[in-house]
Amino acid sequence: MVNEAIENNPPWKLRREIQPFCLSEAEIKEIISTASHAVVSWVTRTHEPVTAIMLYALIDDVVTVTSTTNRAKYHSWKRNPAASFCIWDPLNIGRQVTLRGEIEILQSDDLLVQYTNAFLTRAFDGSPPTPKRLDQELSTFRAPDRHMMRLHVKSIVSHDLPALMLAEKNNRKVD
């Protein structure tokens, strides 16, 4: 598809027509399952956009984060659950996935345990934490007002900047 995008087209068209530089479904799933952080967005009461980098875990194929009620994102998502999460390939930030959807907020100790276990397992290169280590980490999370937030995805946008850059390089006419 990339070859079709560069043939017989002016150079500027590569940056205008993004479809040839979207990631495949398999690439998107790989990035979401291997990355650990996302740039997360919400909107304030006065309609101002806000972003923050957050650690997330994939639980039952749902991107999940956690927060307490003293954080702005909690109140914003309670009021307006619209959110986007930008997740990048850990090996190449130019390969990005943006998930847009709505946040579901709930209190669930079971979900907190799964979340904590998932991020510790990832931090230890795939080795699950010992029960003692898991309990130690959970003790830092178990605030009475701790909530879990799950992103229910409505749309996905992706971009493969390295593929675009390669296409541009190949499209340049060298005299």
KEGU-33649 format. One record per residue (C-alpha): residue number from 0; residue in one letter; x negated, z negated, y. Coordinates in pm, 1 decimal, padded with zeros to 6 digits, m for minus. Example, Ala and Ser with C-alpha at 12.3 -4.5 7.8 and 13.67 -1.06 7.14 Angstrom:
// KEGU-33649
r n = 0, res = a, east = m01230.0, up = m00780.0, north = m00450.0
r n = 1, res = s, east = m01367.0, up = m00714.0, north = m00106.0
***
This chain:
// KEGU-33649
r n = 0, res = m, east = 00000.0, up = 00000.0, north = 00000.0
r n = 1, res = v, east = m00290.8, up = m00074.4, north = 00234.5
r n = 2, res = n, east = m00426.8, up = 00277.7, north = 00188.5
r n = 3, res = e, east = m00091.3, up = 00422.0, north = 00294.5
r n = 4, res = a, east = m00101.0, up = 00203.5, north = 00605.8
r n = 5, res = i, east = m00432.9, up = 00343.7, north = 00726.0
r n = 6, res = e, east = m00392.6, up = 00709.7, north = 00638.0
r n = 7, res = n, east = m00300.3, up = 00934.8, north = 00929.8
r n = 8, res = n, east = m00224.2, up = 00644.0, north = 01161.8
r n = 9, res = p, east = m00388.6, up = 00534.5, north = 01485.7
r n = 10, res = p, east = m00610.6, up = 00224.7, north = 01452.7
r n = 11, res = w, east = m00372.2, up = 00001.3, north = 01650.4
r n = 12, res = k, east = m00097.8, up = 00055.5, north = 01393.3
r n = 13, res = l, east = m00282.2, up = m00158.5, north = 01138.0
r n = 14, res = r, east = m00224.1, up = m00468.1, north = 01351.0
r n = 15, res = r, east = 00132.8, up = m00372.1, north = 01434.0
r n = 16, res = e, east = 00258.3, up = m00308.6, north = 01080.3
r n = 17, res = i, east = 00199.9, up = m00633.1, north = 00894.9
r n = 18, res = q, east = 00379.9, up = m00560.6, north = 00567.5
r n = 19, res = p, east = 00075.7, up = m00405.0, north = 00394.9
r n = 20, res = f, east = m00116.4, up = m00725.7, north = 00469.5
r n = 21, res = c, east = 00127.9, up = m00975.5, north = 00320.6
r n = 22, res = l, east = 00028.4, up = m01175.9, north = 00016.4
r n = 23, res = s, east = 00186.1, up = m01120.8, north = m00323.9
r n = 24, res = e, east = 00423.2, up = m01379.0, north = m00468.4
r n = 25, res = a, east = 00152.0, up = m01488.0, north = m00712.2
r n = 26, res = e, east = m00101.0, up = m01530.3, north = m00428.2
r n = 27, res = i, east = 00150.5, up = m01732.4, north = m00227.2
r n = 28, res = k, east = 00217.4, up = m01964.6, north = m00523.1
r n = 29, res = e, east = m00156.6, up = m02004.9, north = m00582.3
r n = 30, res = i, east = m00222.9, up = m02104.3, north = m00221.3
r n = 31, res = i, east = 00065.3, up = m02352.7, north = m00211.1
r n = 32, res = s, east = m00041.4, up = m02510.3, north = m00540.0
r n = 33, res = t, east = m00413.2, up = m02539.5, north = m00455.2
r n = 34, res = a, east = m00409.6, up = m02633.5, north = m00086.4
r n = 35, res = s, east = m00374.8, up = m02993.5, north = 00023.6
r n = 36, res = h, east = m00281.0, up = m02978.7, north = 00391.9
r n = 37, res = a, east = m00032.2, up = m02794.3, north = 00608.5
r n = 38, res = v, east = 00021.6, up = m02751.1, north = 00977.8
r n = 39, res = v, east = 00371.5, up = m02893.9, north = 01006.0
r n = 40, res = s, east = 00613.8, up = m02835.0, north = 01293.4
r n = 41, res = w, east = 00922.6, up = m02992.6, north = 01440.7
r n = 42, res = v, east = 01109.2, up = m02977.3, north = 01769.4
r n = 43, res = t, east = 01151.5, up = m03266.6, north = 02012.1
r n = 44, res = r, east = 01479.2, up = m03378.5, north = 02166.2
r n = 45, res = t, east = 01383.5, up = m03174.5, north = 02476.2
r n = 46, res = h, east = 01322.3, up = m02863.2, north = 02260.8
r n = 47, res = e, east = 00943.6, up = m02877.0, north = 02278.4
r n = 48, res = p, east = 00754.6, up = m02765.1, north = 01966.8
r n = 49, res = v, east = 00512.8, up = m03008.0, north = 01804.8
r n = 50, res = t, east = 00264.2, up = m02957.6, north = 01521.6
r n = 51, res = a, east = 00044.6, up = m03183.5, north = 01313.6
r n = 52, res = i, east = m00173.5, up = m03143.0, north = 01008.6
r n = 53, res = m, east = m00030.3, up = m03331.7, north = 00713.7
r n = 54, res = l, east = m00131.4, up = m03394.2, north = 00356.2
r n = 55, res = y, east = 00134.3, up = m03264.7, north = 00118.9
r n = 56, res = a, east = 00200.5, up = m03263.7, north = m00253.2
r n = 57, res = l, east = 00393.8, up = m03015.3, north = m00459.8
r n = 58, res = i, east = 00648.9, up = m03211.5, north = m00661.4
r n = 59, res = d, east = 00886.4, up = m03021.3, north = m00888.6
r n = 60, res = d, east = 00784.2, up = m02706.5, north = m00695.6
r n = 61, res = v, east = 00896.4, up = m02861.4, north = m00366.0
r n = 62, res = v, east = 00651.8, up = m02922.9, north = m00080.5
r n = 63, res = t, east = 00673.4, up = m03296.7, north = m00011.8
r n = 64, res = v, east = 00530.1, up = m03517.2, north = 00263.3
r n = 65, res = t, east = 00581.0, up = m03879.0, north = 00357.7
r n = 66, res = s, east = 00616.4, up = m04079.0, north = 00677.9
r n = 67, res = t, east = 00748.2, up = m04401.2, north = 00821.1
r n = 68, res = t, east = 01027.2, up = m04429.1, north = 01075.7
r n = 69, res = n, east = 00791.3, up = m04502.6, north = 01366.2
r n = 70, res = r, east = 00671.4, up = m04139.4, north = 01370.8
r n = 71, res = a, east = 00812.5, up = m03868.8, north = 01596.7
r n = 72, res = k, east = 00855.3, up = m03621.5, north = 01312.5
r n = 73, res = y, east = 01087.6, up = m03860.6, north = 01129.2
r n = 74, res = h, east = 01323.1, up = m03888.4, north = 01427.1
r n = 75, res = s, east = 01301.6, up = m03518.6, north = 01506.9
r n = 76, res = w, east = 01373.8, up = m03409.4, north = 01150.5
r n = 77, res = k, east = 01656.9, up = m03660.8, north = 01128.9
r n = 78, res = r, east = 01811.4, up = m03499.3, north = 01435.9
r n = 79, res = n, east = 01716.4, up = m03138.7, north = 01352.0
r n = 80, res = p, east = 01582.8, up = m03070.4, north = 01001.7
r n = 81, res = a, east = 01434.4, up = m02729.4, north = 01093.3
r n = 82, res = a, east = 01064.0, up = m02713.1, north = 01008.7
r n = 83, res = s, east = 00781.7, up = m02478.3, north = 00926.3
r n = 84, res = f, east = 00471.9, up = m02550.7, north = 00723.8
r n = 85, res = c, east = 00167.1, up = m02325.4, north = 00759.1
r n = 86, res = i, east = m00054.8, up = m02353.1, north = 00452.9
r n = 87, res = w, east = m00387.5, up = m02174.3, north = 00421.6
r n = 88, res = d, east = m00604.1, up = m02074.1, north = 00128.6
r n = 89, res = p, east = m00862.8, up = m02352.4, north = 00084.1
r n = 90, res = l, east = m01130.2, up = m02086.0, north = 00031.7
r n = 91, res = n, east = m01027.9, up = m01855.4, north = 00318.1
r n = 92, res = i, east = m00823.7, up = m01975.3, north = 00616.7
r n = 93, res = g, east = m00734.7, up = m01612.4, north = 00697.3
r n = 94, res = r, east = m00501.2, up = m01606.2, north = 00396.1
r n = 95, res = q, east = m00197.4, up = m01800.3, north = 00517.1
r n = 96, res = v, east = 00156.8, up = m01877.6, north = 00411.1
r n = 97, res = t, east = 00426.8, up = m02004.2, north = 00647.3
r n = 98, res = l, east = 00725.4, up = m02170.1, north = 00484.2
r n = 99, res = r, east = 01034.1, up = m02206.6, north = 00700.4
r n = 100, res = g, east = 01324.8, up = m02423.9, north = 00601.1
r n = 101, res = e, east = 01495.2, up = m02757.7, north = 00632.9
r n = 102, res = i, east = 01367.5, up = m03106.8, north = 00565.3
r n = 103, res = e, east = 01554.6, up = m03344.8, north = 00338.7
r n = 104, res = i, east = 01472.0, up = m03709.2, north = 00413.1
r n = 105, res = l, east = 01515.5, up = m03974.7, north = 00147.4
r n = 106, res = q, east = 01377.3, up = m04306.9, north = 00032.9
r n = 107, res = s, east = 01257.1, up = m04292.0, north = m00324.5
r n = 108, res = d, east = 00991.6, up = m04507.9, north = m00483.9
r n = 109, res = d, east = 00979.8, up = m04268.5, north = m00780.1
r n = 110, res = l, east = 00907.5, up = m03975.5, north = m00548.7
r n = 111, res = l, east = 00644.0, up = m04181.3, north = m00365.2
r n = 112, res = v, east = 00470.3, up = m04257.3, north = m00696.3
r n = 113, res = q, east = 00475.2, up = m03887.1, north = m00792.2
r n = 114, res = y, east = 00344.6, up = m03789.8, north = m00446.3
r n = 115, res = t, east = 00062.7, up = m04045.3, north = m00456.9
r n = 116, res = n, east = m00031.8, up = m03953.2, north = m00813.0
r n = 117, res = a, east = m00034.9, up = m03581.5, north = m00722.2
r n = 118, res = f, east = m00261.9, up = m03615.3, north = m00420.0
r n = 119, res = l, east = m00499.3, up = m03856.0, north = m00598.6
r n = 120, res = t, east = m00520.3, up = m03620.2, north = m00895.7
r n = 121, res = r, east = m00606.0, up = m03335.3, north = m00659.6
r n = 122, res = a, east = m00862.4, up = m03552.8, north = m00477.6
r n = 123, res = f, east = m01028.8, up = m03636.6, north = m00810.6
r n = 124, res = d, east = m01061.4, up = m03268.3, north = m00912.0
r n = 125, res = g, east = m00767.0, up = m03275.4, north = m01150.4
r n = 126, res = s, east = m00829.4, up = m03612.9, north = m01311.8
r n = 127, res = p, east = m00530.6, up = m03847.2, north = m01280.6
r n = 128, res = p, east = m00599.5, up = m04183.9, north = m01119.9
r n = 129, res = t, east = m00619.6, up = m04494.9, north = m01331.6
r n = 130, res = p, east = m00311.5, up = m04716.5, north = m01312.4
r n = 131, res = k, east = m00514.7, up = m04965.6, north = m01107.9
r n = 132, res = r, east = m00626.8, up = m04696.9, north = m00858.6
r n = 133, res = l, east = m00270.0, up = m04562.7, north = m00830.3
r n = 134, res = d, east = m00137.1, up = m04915.9, north = m00763.3
r n = 135, res = q, east = m00406.9, up = m04974.5, north = m00499.2
r n = 136, res = e, east = m00309.2, up = m04654.1, north = m00316.3
r n = 137, res = l, east = 00062.0, up = m04727.3, north = m00346.5
r n = 138, res = s, east = 00007.7, up = m05066.6, north = m00184.2
r n = 139, res = t, east = m00099.3, up = m04883.5, north = 00133.4
r n = 140, res = f, east = 00212.3, up = m04664.6, north = 00128.3
r n = 141, res = r, east = 00492.1, up = m04902.7, north = 00033.6
r n = 142, res = a, east = 00610.3, up = m04991.5, north = 00382.3
r n = 143, res = p, east = 00980.7, up = m05088.7, north = 00390.4
r n = 144, res = d, east = 01056.7, up = m04791.4, north = 00615.1
r n = 145, res = r, east = 00859.1, up = m04531.8, north = 00414.2
r n = 146, res = h, east = 01052.4, up = m04209.7, north = 00362.6
r n = 147, res = m, east = 00984.4, up = m03894.1, north = 00168.4
r n = 148, res = m, east = 01044.8, up = m03554.0, north = 00325.1
r n = 149, res = r, east = 01101.9, up = m03243.6, north = 00113.4
r n = 150, res = l, east = 01094.7, up = m02892.4, north = 00254.9
r n = 151, res = h, east = 01375.0, up = m02671.3, north = 00124.6
r n = 152, res = v, east = 01235.2, up = m02324.1, north = 00192.2
r n = 153, res = k, east = 01462.4, up = m02059.5, north = 00341.3
r n = 154, res = s, east = 01199.4, up = m01793.8, north = 00418.7
r n = 155, res = i, east = 00832.4, up = m01720.6, north = 00360.0
r n = 156, res = v, east = 00593.3, up = m01525.3, north = 00578.9
r n = 157, res = s, east = 00237.7, up = m01455.8, north = 00466.2
r n = 158, res = h, east = m00069.1, up = m01284.1, north = 00601.9
r n = 159, res = d, east = m00394.5, up = m01163.4, north = 00449.4
r n = 160, res = l, east = m00632.5, up = m01137.5, north = 00744.7
r n = 161, res = p, east = m00935.2, up = m01044.0, north = 00529.2
r n = 162, res = a, east = m00742.1, up = m00743.0, north = 00393.9
r n = 163, res = l, east = m00650.1, up = m00639.6, north = 00748.5
r n = 164, res = m, east = m01009.9, up = m00673.7, north = 00866.3
r n = 165, res = l, east = m01134.8, up = m00468.0, north = 00571.7
r n = 166, res = a, east = m00875.7, up = m00197.4, north = 00640.8
r n = 167, res = e, east = m00981.6, up = m00187.3, north = 01005.2
r n = 168, res = k, east = m01346.4, up = m00161.3, north = 00907.0
r n = 169, res = n, east = m01270.9, up = 00120.0, north = 00663.3
r n = 170, res = n, east = m01057.9, up = 00297.0, north = 00924.6
r n = 171, res = r, east = m01332.4, up = 00306.6, north = 01189.5
r n = 172, res = k, east = m01484.0, up = 00644.9, north = 01240.3
r n = 173, res = v, east = m01860.7, up = 00615.9, north = 01256.3
r n = 174, res = d, east = m02040.9, up = 00907.4, north = 01422.1
***
